[in-house]
């Protein structure tokens, strides 16, 4: 897969998580919210953050074999080149 595409997806997931974490901080510090509202918003945000954290982990695991495969191809090419020079 295209390296740029992989980085864009990773960055988007991380940014979404950071936005939700910022929103959570605002909710936790909002004195105007009732306890019930604060609990409801906090639990919803935590669920969304957990989904994104799992998504980032899944995305990284999905890409790891492809990156390793690319490294294997590069190593094989280097081995072939080394064999040619001997």
Buried (B, 14 or more C-beta within 10 A) or exposed (E): EEEEEBEEBBEEBBEBBEEBBEBBEEBEEEEEBEEEEBEEBBEBBEEBBEEBBEBBEEBEEEBEEEEEEEEEEEEEEEEEEEEEEE
